[in-house]
């Protein structure tokens, strides 16, 4: 469906309803549950994932309460992350959200078949699992750096960008983001024509920005940055970007 929408959008760039279609599409599907639907939520209590789990649980319940356009499903929350707990929830629900921990998601990903549609909230730690065939009932909905890098590349391509430059900090986290962007963008048919790392000191920003932007024959800049540096880094990037090359960043630039 998304591919067809992107193709239609590219062929109808002047359509008067173009900017409203995504909102209208998702609004039409909000709350689309059958009567007496039951949704199981598998989230841990306390521990390393305690804060994230609490935020997700609150979001799920708030979204359900705010659903005034369709049927509100019954929500059942379970704190254990084991395969046995998953099957216990599966016996009494129609769909399942969770688990959150990587190890628990890996267990589900290794199954040949699952008893009900499941929206896992992470990805397996072992990337080899992702290259194998996941159960048809399992969807991975994670907030890993790789997912945002992939999304940025897909957005750039869907926006008509075909050549990119990458500007990112040193470190393993940024490397994961840029690798995901690079691989996805190239797989779509795009070219990454230049990459530049910047250091941890403000004094290094200017030269690094100049290296990546000056003379670059590209139509999009993928900027990897965090909220700790973006307020200082962005004015330097914006000033150097005299060609007004579009810039795409990830959610990490926001607090």
Secondary structure, DSSP 8 states (H G I E B T S, - for coil): -HHHHHHHHHH-TT-TTGGGHHHHHHHHHTT---TT-EEEEE---SSTTHHHHHHHHHHHHHHHHT--SS---EEEEE---SHHHHHHHHTT-SEEEE--SHHHHHHHHT-S--SSEEEESS--S-HHHHHS---TTEEE----HHHHHHHHHHHHHHTT--EEEEEEESSHHHHHHHHHHHHHHHHHT-EEEEEEEE-SSGGGHHHHHHHHHTT---SEEEE---HHHHHHHHHHHHHH-TT---EE--GGG--
